[in-house]
């Protein structure tokens, strides 16, 4: 579909991954975001069971250049009401033309349509923007969103003088190999059950996550006590980051401990092991995201490990009217 401004609007397809990666890089460079994705990283998102690209995505093109995009990400459970997450952006050179507002309008309308094929009732649509992005904050506010949660992006330099913390007594730390992936899913689901906005990861969803090209098994570990899985740490590396900065960063998407293992130093030992291995492999720094109000005290854990806050993202939430399927 071509609009009055000459822009072409259509769903994102795998053939768009290169143009999409170029757009994301332009947004990152201007907004000082922490998202670095190659074309291959974005191609992998087409296998995500929580994304419906034909119905739940849109790209905006000016000729051969992608200048805006939006993707809806569903959650497999409702807590406390069905939620869809909105992820998108506009090329810096095309801002202040109303594209951001139109993309959010598209997201809200499309979310209701997707929601109608799942469950009836109310629907929560969420998005995220950087706390230093005044334009994005104003846009969300103008469309009736409320700031609901704050997430810090934290970074740490990998200090060669830092010693790896030992595992607590009675705990074994072992590599996260494929035969342990289901144990890792169990740990993740229990560890994050009391976290804001978190839902359980399905088998299909978890398999997709653990098979991402960014996954680095050499920096991913599980902790066991008496044969029971208690905690885990997962390590990723994004080639786009190294290409943009000339440095190697180990990104930690998950550190989690089941209730039975909390308060014993398991998470600290797991994180220390991952960072020590990354440093030995030539990595210069590490990064992660954390809920500023994590109920498990994760922020303090990361600060003690040497991480400091670099950016803060604000999760914006809006309640939409739920759609009802026709009988």
PAZAPA-4460 file (N, C-alpha, C; in steps of 0.05 Angstrom, whole numbers, plus 32768, in hexadecimal, padded with zeros to 4 digits):
% residues 327
    n_x    n_y    n_z   ca_x   ca_y   ca_z    c_x    c_y    c_z   seq   type   mol
   8011   7FE8   8000   8000   8000   8000   8012   8019   8000     1      X     A
   800C   802C   7FEE   801B   8045   7FED   8009   805B   7FF8     2      X     A
   8014   806B   800A   8004   8081   8016   8007   809B   8006     3      X     A
   7FFA   80B0   8010   7FFA   80C9   8002   8016   80D6   8001     4      X     A
   8027   80CE   8014   8042   80DA   8014   8056   80CB   8003     5      X     A
   804C   80B6   7FF5   805D   80A7   7FE3   806C   8090   7FF1     6      X     A
   8066   808B   800B   8072   8075   8019   8063   805B   8013     7      X     A
   8072   8046   8011   8065   802B   800E   8065   801D   8028     8      X     A
   804D   8013   8030   8049   8004   8049   8043   7FE7   8042     9      X     A
   8052   7FD5   804D   804D   7FB8   8048   805A   7FA8   805E    10      X     A
   8051   7F8F   8062   805D   7F7D   8076   807B   7F79   8071    11      X     A
   8089   7F74   8087   80A6   7F6E   8084   80A9   7F51   807C    12      X     A
   80BA   7F4D   8068   80C0   7F32   805E   80DE   7F2C   8061    13      X     A
   80E6   7F13   8060   8102   7F0C   8063   8114   7F1C   804F    14      X     A
   810B   7F22   8037   811B   7F31   8024   8120   7F4D   802D    15      X     A
   8112   7F57   8041   8116   7F72   804B   812B   7F73   8061    16      X     A
   8136   7F5D   8069   8148   7F5C   8081   8160   7F6F   807E    17      X     A
   816B   7F71   8066   8182   7F83   8062   817A   7FA0   8066    18      X     A
   8164   7FA8   805A   815B   7FC4   805D   8153   7FC9   8079    19      X     A
   8147   7FB5   8087   813F   7FB8   80A3   8158   7FBC   80B4    20      X     A
   816D   7FAC   80B0   8185   7FAF   80C0   8192   7FCA   80BC    21      X     A
   8191   7FD5   80A4   819C   7FEF   809F   818C   8004   80AE    22      X     A
   8172   8001   80AE   8160   8014   80BD   8166   8013   80DB    23      X     A
   8168   7FFB   80E6   816D   7FF8   8103   8188   8004   810A    24      X     A
   819C   8001   80F9   81B6   800D   80FE   81B5   802B   80FE    25      X     A
   81A5   8037   80EC   81A3   8054   80EB   8195   805E   8105    26      X     A
   8180   8050   810D   8172   8058   8126   8185   8056   813E    27      X     A
   8194   8040   813F   81A7   803C   8155   81BC   8052   8157    28      X     A
   81C7   8059   8140   81DC   806D   8140   81D2   8088   814A    29      X     A
   81B9   808F   8143   81AE   80A9   814C   81A4   80A9   8168    30      X     A
   8196   8094   8170   8188   8093   818A   819A   8089   81A0    31      X     A
   81B2   807F   819A   81C4   8073   81AD   81B6   805C   81BB    32      X     A
   81A9   804C   81AB   819C   8034   81B4   81B1   801E   81B8    33      X     A
   81A9   8007   81C3   81BC   7FF1   81C7   81B4   7FD9   81B6    34      X     A
   81A4   7FDD   81A2   819C   7FC7   8190   81AD   7FC6   8177    35      X     A
   81BD   7FB1   8175   81CE   7FAD   815D   81C6   7F93   8150    36      X     A
   81BC   7F95   8137   81B3   7F7C   812A   81BE   7F7B   810D    37      X     A
   81C8   7F64   8105   81CF   7F60   80EA   81B7   7F56   80DA    38      X     A
   81BA   7F55   80C0   81A5   7F4A   80AF   819E   7F2E   80B7    39      X     A
   81B2   7F1E   80BE   81AC   7F02   80C7   819D   7F01   80E1    40      X     A
   81A3   7F13   80F4   8194   7F14   810D   8177   7F19   8108    41      X     A
   8171   7F2B   80F6   8155   7F32   80F0   8147   7F1C   80E0    42      X     A
   8156   7F0E   80CF   814A   7EF7   80C1   8141   7EE2   80D5    43      X     A
   814F   7EDF   80EB   8148   7ECA   80FE   812D   7ED1   810C    44      X     A
   8126   7EEA   810D   810C   7EF1   811A   80F4   7EE6   810B    45      X     A
   80F8   7EDF   80F2   80E1   7ED4   80E3   80DA   7EB8   80EC    46      X     A
   80EB   7EAC   80FC   80E5   7E92   8108   80DA   7E93   8124    47      X     A
   80D6   7EAC   812E   80CC   7EB0   8149   80AE   7EA9   8149    48      X     A
   80A5   7E96   815A   8089   7E8E   815A   8076   7EA4   8165    49      X     A
   8082   7EB9   8171   8072   7ECE   817D   806F   7EE6   816A    50      X     A
   8079   7EE3   8151   8076   7EF9   813D   8067   7EEE   8125    51      X     A
   8054   7EFD   811C   8044   7EF6   8104   804A   7F0C   80F0    52      X     A
   805F   7F08   80E0   8068   7F1E   80CE   8053   7F25   80B8    53      X     A
   8046   7F11   80AC   8032   7F19   8098   801C   7F2B   80A2    54      X     A
   8013   7F26   80BB   7FFD   7F36   80C6   8006   7F4A   80DB    55      X     A
   801C   7F46   80E8   8024   7F56   80FE   803E   7F66   80FA    56      X     A
   8044   7F6D   80E1   805C   7F7E   80DD   8056   7F91   80C6    57      X     A
   8065   7FA7   80C5   8062   7FBA   80AF   807D   7FC8   80AB    58      X     A
   8084   7FCD   8092   809B   7FDC   808B   8092   7FF5   807B    59      X     A
   80A0   800A   807E   809A   8023   806F   80B2   8029   805D    60      X     A
   80AE   802A   8043   80C4   802E   8030   80C0   8049   8022    61      X     A
   80D7   8056   801E   80D9   806D   800C   80EB   8064   7FF5    62      X     A
   80DE   805C   7FE0   80EE   804F   7FCA   80F9   8035   7FD3    63      X     A
   8114   8032   7FD1   8120   8019   7FDA   812A   801A   7FF7    64      X     A
   8125   802F   8005   812F   8033   8020   8119   802E   8035    65      X     A
   811D   801C   8048   810A   8018   805E   810F   802F   8071    66      X     A
   80FA   803E   8077   80FC   8056   8088   80EC   8053   80A2    67      X     A
   80DD   803D   80A5   80CE   8039   80BD   80C5   801C   80BE    68      X     A
   80C0   8012   80D7   80B7   7FF6   80D9   80A8   7FF3   80F4    69      X     A
   8099   7FDD   80F5   808C   7FD6   810E   8086   7FB8   810E    70      X     A
   808C   7FAB   8124   8086   7F8E   8127   8078   7F8A   8141    71      X     A
   8063   7F7A   8141   8054   7F73   8159   805D   7F57   8163    72      X     A
   8062   7F55   817D   806B   7F3D   8189   8057   7F34   819E    73      X     A
   804B   7F1D   819B   8037   7F14   81AD   8043   7F04   81C4    74      X     A
   8035   7F03   81DA   803D   7EF2   81F0   802B   7EDA   81F1    75      X     A
   8036   7EC3   81FA   8026   7EAA   81F8   8013   7EA6   820F    76      X     A
   8013   7EB9   8223   8000   7EB7   8239   7FF6   7ED3   8240    77      X     A
   7FE0   7ED5   824E   7FD5   7EEE   8256   7FDB   7EF3   8274    78      X     A
   7FE9   7F09   827A   7FF0   7F0F   8296   7FF3   7F2C   829A    79      X     A
   7FDF   7F3A   82A5   7FC5   7F30   82AD   7FB0   7F31   8296    80      X     A
   7FB7   7F40   8281   7FA6   7F41   8269   7FB8   7F3B   8251    81      X     A
   7FAC   7F33   823A   7FBD   7F2D   8223   7FCE   7F45   821C    82      X     A
   7FE7   7F40   8214   7FFA   7F55   820E   8008   7F50   81F4    83      X     A
   800B   7F65   81E4   801B   7F65   81CC   802F   7F7B   81CE    84      X     A
   8048   7F75   81C7   805D   7F89   81C8   8062   7F94   81AC    85      X     A
   8067   7FAE   81AB   806B   7FBC   8192   8088   7FC5   8190    86      X     A
   8095   7FBE   817A   80B1   7FC5   8176   80B4   7FD2   815B    87      X     A
   80BE   7FEA   815B   80C0   7FF8   8141   80D1   8011   8143    88      X     A
   80D3   801F   812C   80E3   8038   812C   80E1   8046   8111    89      X     A
   80EB   805E   8110   80EB   806F   80F8   8108   8079   80F4    90      X     A
   8110   8078   80DB   812B   8082   80D3   812D   809F   80DC    91      X     A
   8144   80A7   80E9   8147   80C2   80F3   8142   80D8   80DE    92      X     A
   8149   80D3   80C4   8145   80E7   80AF   8128   80EA   80A8    93      X     A
   8116   80D8   80B1   80FA   80D9   80AA   80E8   80DF   80C2    94      X     A
   80F3   80E8   80D7   80E3   80EF   80EF   80D6   810A   80EC    95      X     A
   80C2   810E   80FD   80B2   8127   80FE   80A2   812A   80E4    96      X     A
   809A   8113   80D8   8088   8113   80C1   806F   8104   80C8    97      X     A
   806C   80FC   80E1   8054   80ED   80E9   8056   80CF   80E6    98      X     A
   806D   80C5   80DD   806F   80A8   80D9   806E   8098   80F3    99      X     A
   807A   80A3   8108   8079   8095   8122   805D   8092   812C   100      X     A
   804D   80A7   812A   8031   80A7   8133   8021   8093   8122   101      X     A
   8026   8092   8108   8018   8080   80F6   801F   8063   80FC   102      X     A
   8038   805E   8102   8041   8043   8109   8034   8039   8123   103      X     A
   8032   804B   8137   8024   8043   814F   8007   803F   814A   104      X     A
   7FFB   804F   813A   7FDE   804B   8133   7FDB   8030   8125   105      X     A
   7FED   802A   8113   7FEC   800F   8106   7FEE   7FF9   811A   106      X     A
   8001   7FFC   812D   8006   7FE7   8141   7FED   7FE3   8152   107      X     A
   7FE0   7FF8   815A   7FC8   7FF6   816C   7FB1   7FE8   815D   108      X     A
   7FAD   7FF0   8144   7F97   7FE4   8134   7F9D   7FC7   812E   109      X     A
   7FB6   7FC1   8127   7FBD   7FA5   8120   7FBE   7F93   8138   110      X     A
   7FC6   7F9E   814F   7FC7   7F8E   8168   7FAB   7F84   816F   111      X     A
   7F97   7F96   816C   7F7B   7F8E   8172   7F72   7F78   815E   112      X     A
   7F7A   7F7A   8145   7F72   7F66   8132   7F7F   7F4B   8138   113      X     A
   7F99   7F4B   813F   7FA7   7F33   8147   7F9B   7F27   8160   114      X     A
   7F95   7F38   8173   7F8A   7F30   818D   7F6F   7F22   818A   115      X     A
   7F5F   7F2B   8177   7F45   7F1F   8173   7F46   7F02   816C   116      X     A
   7F5C   7EF9   8160   7F5E   7EDD   8159   7F69   7ECC   816F   117      X     A
   7F6E   7ED8   8186   7F7A   7ECA   819D   7F66   7EC8   81B4   118      X     A
   7F60   7EDD   81C1   7F4E   7EDD   81D8   7F3D   7EF7   81D8   119      X     A
   7F27   7EF6   81E6   7F16   7F0E   81E7   7F1D   7F1E   8200   120      X     A
   7F15   7F37   8200   7F19   7F48   8218   7F2D   7F5E   8212   121      X     A
   7F38   7F69   8228   7F4A   7F80   8225   7F65   7F77   821B   122      X     A
   7F74   7F8A   8211   7F8E   7F85   8205   7FA2   7F9B   820D   123      X     A
   7FBA   7F93   8214   7FCF   7FA5   821C   7FE4   7FA6   8205   124      X     A
   7FE9   7FBE   81FB   7FFE   7FC1   81E7   8015   7FD1   81F4   125      X     A
   802D   7FC6   81F2   8044   7FD3   81FE   8059   7FDA   81E8   126      X     A
   8069   7FEE   81EE   807F   7FF6   81DE   8096   7FFF   81F0   127      X     A
   80AB   8008   81E4   80C2   8010   81F4   80D1   8027   81E6   128      X     A
   80DB   8039   81F6   80EB   804F   81EB   8100   8056   8200   129      X     A
   8116   8063   81F6   812B   806B   8208   8123   8083   8219   130      X     A
   812C   8083   8232   8123   8099   8244   812E   80B4   823B   131      X     A
   8143   80B4   822A   814E   80CE   8221   8142   80D6   8206   132      X     A
   812F   80C7   81FC   8122   80CD   81E2   8109   80DD   81E7   133      X     A
   810B   80F8   81E8   80F4   8109   81EE   80DE   8106   81D9   134      X     A
   80E6   8103   81C0   80D2   8101   81AB   80C1   80E8   81AE   135      X     A
   80CE   80D1   81B3   80BF   80B8   81B7   80AD   80B9   81D0   136      X     A
   80B8   80C4   81E5   80A8   80C7   81FE   808F   80D8   81F9   137      X     A
   8092   80ED   81EA   807B   80FF   81E5   8067   80F1   81D2   138      X     A
   8071   80E1   81BF   805F   80D3   81AD   804E   80BE   81BC   139      X     A
   805B   80AF   81CD   804C   809B   81DD   8037   80A9   81EF   140      X     A
   803F   80BE   81FC   802C   80CC   820D   8015   80D7   81FE   141      X     A
   801A   80E2   81E6   8004   80EE   81D6   7FF0   80D8   81CD   142      X     A
   7FF9   80BF   81CB   7FE7   80AA   81C2   7FDB   809B   81DA   143      X     A
   7FDF   80A5   81F2   7FD1   8099   8209   7FE0   8083   8217   144      X     A
   7FF9   8080   8212   8009   806B   8220   8011   8076   823B   145      X     A
   8017   8063   824D   8022   806B   8267   803D   805D   826C   146      X     A
   804F   806B   8278   8069   805E   827F   8064   804A   8295   147      X     A
   806B   8031   8290   8064   801C   82A3   807C   800F   82B0   148      X     A
   8093   800F   82A3   80AA   8001   82AE   80C4   800C   82A2   149      X     A
   80DA   800A   82B1   80F3   8014   82A7   8107   7FFD   82A7   150      X     A
   8116   7FFB   8291   812A   7FE6   828E   8145   7FF3   8287   151      X     A
   815A   7FEB   8297   8174   7FF6   8293   8185   7FE5   8280   152      X     A
   8193   7FF1   826E   81A8   7FE4   825F   81C2   7FE9   826E   153      X     A
   81CF   7FD3   8276   81E7   7FD6   8287   81FF   7FCA   8278   154      X     A
   8216   7FD6   827D   822F   7FCD   8270   8245   7FCA   8284   155      X     A
   8258   7FBA   827E   826F   7FB6   828F   8288   7FAF   827F   156      X     A
   829E   7FBB   8286   82B7   7FB3   827A   82C1   7F99   8287   157      X     A
   82CC   7F87   8277   82D5   7F6E   8281   82F2   7F71   828B   158      X     A
   82F4   7F72   82A5   830E   7F77   82B2   831E   7F5D   82B5   159      X     A
   8336   7F5C   82A9   8347   7F44   82AA   834E   7F3D   82C7   160      X     A
   834D   7F50   82D9   8355   7F4B   82F5   833F   7F3E   8306   161      X     A
   8327   7F3E   82FA   8310   7F33   8309   8312   7F14   830A   162      X     A
   830E   7F09   8322   830F   7EEC   8325   82F3   7EE1   8323   163      X     A
   82F1   7EC9   8317   82D8   7EBB   8314   82CE   7EB2   832F   164      X     A
   82B5   7EB8   8335   82AA   7EB0   834F   82A5   7E92   834E   165      X     A
   82AB   7E84   8364   82A6   7E67   8365   8288   7E61   8368   166      X     A
   8280   7E49   8360   8264   7E41   8364   825F   7E3C   8382   167      X     A
   8248   7E42   838C   8242   7E3C   83A8   8245   7E1F   83AE   168      X     A
   8249   7E18   83C7   824C   7DFD   83D0   8233   7DEC   83C7   169      X     A
   8238   7DD5   83BC   8222   7DC3   83B4   8216   7DCA   8399   170      X     A
   8221   7DDD   838B   8217   7DE6   8371   822B   7DE1   835B   171      X     A
   8223   7DD5   8346   8234   7DD0   832F   822C   7DE2   8318   172      X     A
   823F   7DEF   830B   823A   7E00   82F4   8244   7DF1   82DB   173      X     A
   8232   7DED   82C8   8239   7DDD   82B0   8230   7DED   8297   174      X     A
   823C   7DE6   8280   8235   7DF3   8267   8218   7DEF   8260   175      X     A
   820C   7E03   8252   81F0   7E01   8249   81F0   7DF4   822E   176      X     A
   81F0   7DDA   822E   81F0   7DCA   8215   81D4   7DC3   820D   177      X     A
   81CF   7DBB   81F3   81B4   7DB6   81EA   81A3   7DA4   81FB   178      X     A
   81AF   7D8F   8206   81A0   7D7D   8217   8196   7D89   8231   179      X     A
   81A0   7DA1   8237   8198   7DAF   824F   8186   7DC7   8249   180      X     A
   817F   7DCB   822F   816E   7DE2   8228   8153   7DE2   8236   181      X     A
   8147   7DCA   823A   812D   7DC9   8247   8130   7DD0   8265   182      X     A
   8146   7DC8   8271   814B   7DD1   828D   814E   7DEF   828E   183      X     A
   815B   7DFA   827A   815E   7E18   8279   8143   7E25   8277   184      X     A
   8131   7E1A   8267   8116   7E26   8264   8107   7E24   827F   185      X     A
   8109   7E0E   828D   80FC   7E0B   82A7   8106   7E20   82BA   186      X     A
   8121   7E25   82BA   812D   7E39   82CC   8123   7E54   82C4   187      X     A
   8123   7E5B   82AA   811A   7E75   82A2   80FE   7E7A   82AA   188      X     A
   80EC   7E67   82A5   80D0   7E6C   82AB   80CA   7E70   82C8   189      X     A
   80D7   7E61   82D9   80D3   7E64   82F6   80E1   7E7D   8300   190      X     A
   80F9   7E82   82F7   8108   7E99   8301   80FA   7EB4   82FB   191      X     A
   80EC   7EB5   82E4   80E0   7ECF   82DC   80C2   7ECF   82E1   192      X     A
   80B7   7EBC   82EF   809A   7EBA   82F3   8090   7ED2   8302   193      X     A
   80A0   7EDD   8314   8097   7EF4   8324   80A1   7F0F   8319   194      X     A
   80AA   7F0F   8300   80B4   7F28   82F4   809E   7F36   82E4   195      X     A
   809F   7F50   82E4   808B   7F60   82D6   808A   7F5A   82B9   196      X     A
   8072   7F54   82AE   806F   7F50   8292   8079   7F36   8287   197      X     A
   8083   7F24   8298   808F   7F0C   828E   807A   7EF6   828C   198      X     A
   807C   7EE6   8277   806B   7ECE   8274   807D   7EB6   826E   199      X     A
   8073   7E9E   8271   8083   7E86   826C   808A   7E83   824F   200      X     A
   80A2   7E7A   824A   80AB   7E74   822F   80A3   7E58   8227   201      X     A
   8095   7E56   8210   808D   7E3C   8206   80A5   7E2D   81FC   202      X     A
   80A1   7E13   81F7   80B6   7E02   81EC   80BF   7E0D   81D1   203      X     A
   80AC   7E14   81C0   80B2   7E1E   81A5   80C1   7E38   81A7   204      X     A
   80B8   7E4A   81B8   80C4   7E64   81BB   80E1   7E61   81C6   205      X     A
   80E5   7E4F   81D9   80FF   7E4B   81E5   8112   7E3F   81D1   206      X     A
   8109   7E2C   81C1   811A   7E20   81AD   8124   7E35   8199   207      X     A
   8113   7E47   8191   811B   7E5C   817F   8130   7E6E   818C   208      X     A
   812C   7E75   81A6   813E   7E86   81B4   815A   7E79   81B7   209      X     A
   815A   7E5F   81BE   8173   7E52   81C3   8182   7E4B   81A9   210      X     A
   8176   7E4E   8192   8183   7E48   8179   8189   7E61   8169   211      X     A
   8188   7E78   8176   818F   7E91   8169   81AD   7E91   8162   212      X     A
   81B4   7E9E   814C   81D1   7E9F   8145   81E2   7EAD   8159   213      X     A
   81D6   7EBF   8169   81E5   7ECE   817D   81EC   7EBD   8196   214      X     A
   81DF   7EA6   8199   81E3   7E96   81B1   8200   7E8C   81B2   215      X     A
   820D   7E8F   81C9   8228   7E86   81CD   8229   7E72   81E4   216      X     A
   8229   7E58   81DE   8229   7E44   81F3   8241   7E46   8205   217      X     A
   8258   7E50   81FB   8270   7E52   820C   826D   7E66   8222   218      X     A
   8259   7E77   8221   8254   7E8B   8236   8238   7E86   8244   219      X     A
   822E   7E6E   8241   8213   7E67   824C   8216   7E4F   825E   220      X     A
   820B   7E51   8276   820F   7E3C   828A   81F6   7E38   829B   221      X     A
   81F3   7E20   82A6   81DE   7E19   82B8   81EA   7E11   82D3   222      X     A
   81DB   7E16   82E8   81E4   7E0D   8303   81D1   7DF8   830D   223      X     A
   81DC   7DE3   8318   81CD   7DCD   8323   81D4   7DC8   8340   224      X     A
   81C0   7DC0   8350   81C5   7DB8   836C   81B6   7D9E   8371   225      X     A
   81C5   7D89   8378   81B9   7D6F   837C   81AA   7D65   8364   226      X     A
   81B4   7D6C   834C   81A8   7D63   8333   8191   7D75   832A   227      X     A
   8189   7D89   833A   8173   7D9A   8332   817D   7DB3   8325   228      X     A
   8171   7DBB   830E   817A   7DD5   8302   8171   7DEC   8313   229      X     A
   8183   7DFE   8319   817D   7E14   832B   8180   7E30   831E   230      X     A
   8193   7E33   830C   8198   7E4D   8301   81A6   7E4B   82E6   231      X     A
   81A6   7E61   82D7   81B3   7E62   82BD   81BB   7E7E   82B5   232      X     A
   81CE   7E7F   82A3   81D6   7E98   8295   81D9   7E91   8278   233      X     A
   81CF   7EA3   8267   81D1   7EA0   824A   81E2   7EB7   823F   234      X     A
   81F5   7EB0   822D   8205   7EC4   8220   8200   7EC6   8202   235      X     A
   81FF   7EDF   81F8   81FC   7EE4   81DC   8213   7EF6   81D2   236      X     A
   8217   7EF5   81B8   822A   7F09   81AB   821D   7F12   8191   237      X     A
   821C   7F2C   818D   8210   7F38   8175   8226   7F43   8164   238      X     A
   8229   7F38   814C   823E   7F40   813A   823B   7F5D   8132   239      X     A
   8222   7F67   8130   821E   7F83   8129   822B   7F96   813C   240      X     A
   822B   7F8E   8156   8238   7F9F   816A   8256   7FA2   8164   241      X     A
   8263   7F8B   815F   8280   7F8C   8159   8286   7F9C   8140   242      X     A
   8274   7F99   812C   8278   7FA8   8113   8276   7FC6   8117   243      X     A
   8263   7FCE   8129   825F   7FEA   812D   8273   7FF7   8140   244      X     A
   827D   7FE7   8153   828E   7FF3   8169   82AB   7FE9   8168   245      X     A
   82B0   7FD3   815A   82CB   7FC8   815A   82D2   7FB9   8174   246      X     A
   82BE   7FB5   8185   82C2   7FA6   819E   82B0   7F8E   819F   247      X     A
   82B7   7F7B   81B0   82A7   7F63   81B4   8299   7F65   81CF   248      X     A
   827F   7F62   81CE   826D   7F64   81E5   825E   7F4A   81E9   249      X     A
   825F   7F40   8201   824E   7F29   8208   8234   7F34   8214   250      X     A
   821E   7F2E   8207   8204   7F38   8211   81F7   7F21   8221   251      X     A
   81ED   7F28   8238   81E1   7F14   824A   81C3   7F18   824A   252      X     A
   81B4   7F09   823A   8197   7F0D   8239   8188   7F02   8251   253      X     A
   8194   7EEE   825E   8186   7EE1   8275   819A   7ED9   828A   254      X     A
   8194   7EE0   82A3   81A0   7ED5   82BB   8188   7ECE   82CD   255      X     A
   8185   7EB5   82D5   816E   7EAE   82E4   8174   7E98   82F8   256      X     A
   8166   7E99   830F   8169   7E85   8324   814D   7E7D   832E   257      X     A
   8148   7E64   8330   812F   7E5A   833B   812D   7E61   8359   258      X     A
   8115   7E62   8363   8111   7E6A   837F   8122   7E59   8392   259      X     A
   8124   7E3F   838D   8133   7E2E   839F   8151   7E34   83A0   260      X     A
   815B   7E43   838B   8177   7E49   838A   817E   7E66   8391   261      X     A
   816A   7E76   8398   8170   7E92   839D   817D   7E97   83B8   262      X     A
   818D   7EAC   83BA   819A   7EB3   83D2   81B3   7EA3   83D8   263      X     A
   81BD   7E95   83C5   81D4   7E83   83C9   81EC   7E8C   83B8   264      X     A
   81EA   7EA2   83A9   8200   7EAB   8398   8202   7E9D   837E   265      X     A
   81ED   7E8E   8376   81EE   7E7F   835D   81EF   7E92   8345   266      X     A
   81DE   7EA6   8344   81DD   7EB8   832E   81F8   7EC7   832A   267      X     A
   8203   7ECF   8340   821D   7EDD   833F   8233   7ECB   8334   268      X     A
   8233   7EB1   833C   8247   7E9E   8332   8243   7E99   8315   269      X     A
   822A   7E96   830C   8225   7E91   82F0   822D   7EA8   82DF   270      X     A
   8226   7EC1   82E7   822D   7ED8   82D8   824C   7EDB   82D7   271      X     A
   8259   7ED7   82ED   8276   7ED9   82EF   8283   7EC5   82DC   272      X     A
   8278   7EAD   82DB   8284   7E98   82C9   8281   7EA1   82AC   273      X     A
   826A   7EAB   82A4   8265   7EB4   8288   8278   7ECA   8281   274      X     A
   827B   7EDE   8292   828C   7EF5   828C   82A9   7EED   828C   275      X     A
   82B1   7EDB   829E   82CD   7ED2   829E   82D4   7EC4   8284   276      X     A
   82C2   7EB2   827A   82C7   7EA4   8261   82C7   7EB7   824A   277      X     A
   82B6   7ECC   824A   82B5   7EDF   8234   82CF   7EEF   8234   278      X     A
   82D8   7EF7   824B   82F1   7F06   824C   8309   7EF6   8241   279      X     A
   8309   7EDC   8249   831F   7ECB   823F   831E   7EC7   8221   280      X     A
   8306   7ECA   8216   8302   7EC7   81F9   8308   7EE0   81E9   281      X     A
   830F   7EF6   81F7   8316   7F0F   81EA   8301   7F24   81EA   282      X     A
   82EB   7F20   81F9   82D6   7F34   81FA   82DF   7F4B   820C   283      X     A
   82D7   7F63   8205   82E0   7F7A   8215   82CB   7F84   8228   284      X     A
   82B1   7F7F   8223   829C   7F89   8234   8284   7F77   8234   285      X     A
   8271   7F7C   8245   8258   7F6D   8248   8241   7F80   824B   286      X     A
   8229   7F77   8244   8211   7F87   8246   81F9   7F76   824D   287      X     A
   81E5   7F82   8257   81CC   7F75   825E   81B6   7F89   8263   288      X     A
   819E   7F80   8265   8187   7F91   826C   817B   7F87   8286   289      X     A
   8171   7F99   8296   8165   7F91   82B0   814E   7FA3   82B7   290      X     A
   8139   7F97   82C2   8122   7FA6   82CD   812C   7FB7   82E4   291      X     A
   8128   7FD1   82E3   8131   7FE3   82F8   8125   7FDC   8313   292      X     A
   810D   7FCF   8313   8100   7FC7   832C   80FD   7FA9   832E   293      X     A
   8112   7F9B   8325   8112   7F7D   8326   810C   7F74   8342   294      X     A
   80F9   7F61   8346   80F3   7F58   8361   8109   7F46   836D   295      X     A
   811C   7F3D   835D   8131   7F2C   8367   814A   7F3B   836E   296      X     A
   814A   7F55   836B   8162   7F65   8371   8178   7F62   835C   297      X     A
   8170   7F5D   8343   8183   7F58   832E   8195   7F71   8329   298      X     A
   818A   7F88   832C   8199   7FA1   8327   81B2   7FA2   8339   299      X     A
   81AE   7F9B   8353   81C4   7F9B   8365   81D9   7F86   835F   300      X     A
   81CF   7F6F   8355   81E1   7F59   834D   81F4   7F63   8337   301      X     A
   81E8   7F70   8323   81F8   7F79   830C   820B   7F90   8314   302      X     A
   8202   7FA1   8325   8214   7FB7   832E   822C   7FAB   833D   303      X     A
   8228   7F97   834D   823E   7F8B   835C   8251   7F7D   8348   304      X     A
   8247   7F74   8331   8258   7F67   831D   8266   7F7B   830B   305      X     A
   8262   7F95   8310   8270   7FAA   8301   8261   7FB7   82EB   306      X     A
   8246   7FB1   82E9   8236   7FBD   82D4   822C   7FD9   82DD   307      X     A
   822A   7FEB   82C9   821F   8005   82CE   820A   800B   82B9   308      X     A
   81F7   801D   82C0   81E1   8023   82AE   81EB   8035   8298   309      X     A
   81E5   802E   827F   81EC   803E   8268   81D4   804C   825C   310      X     A
   81BE   803E   8259   81A5   8049   824F   818E   803E   825F   311      X     A
   8177   804B   825D   815F   8041   826A   8148   8042   8255   312      X     A
   813A   802C   8253   8123   802B   8241   8109   802B   8252   313      X     A
   80F6   8039   8247   80DC   803C   8255   80C7   802B   8246   314      X     A
   80BB   8018   8254   80A6   8008   8248   808C   8018   824A   315      X     A
   807F   801C   8233   8066   802C   8231   804F   8018   822C   316      X     A
   8039   801C   823A   8023   8009   8239   8009   8018   8233   317      X     A
   7FF8   800D   8222   7FDE   8018   821C   7FC9   8001   821B   318      X     A
   7FB3   8005   8228   7F9D   7FF1   8227   7F8C   7FF7   820F   319      X     A
   7F88   7FE2   81FF   7F78   7FE4   81E6   7F5F   7FD4   81EA   320      X     A
   7F4A   7FDB   81DC   7F32   7FCB   81DC   7F37   7FB0   81CF   321      X     A
   7F2F   7F9A   81DC   7F34   7F80   81D0   7F20   7F7A   81BA   322      X     A
   7F29   7F6C   81A5   7F17   7F64   818F   7F09   7F4B   8196   323      X     A
   7EF2   7F47   818A   7EE3   7F2F   818E   7EDE   7F22   8173   324      X     A
   7EE5   7F08   8171   7EE1   7EFA   8158   7EC3   7EFA   8150   325      X     A
   7EBE   7EFB   8136   7EA3   7EF8   812D   7E9A   7EDB   8130   326      X     A
   7E81   7ED6   8138   7E77   7EBB   813B   7E76   7EAC   8120   327      X     A
***
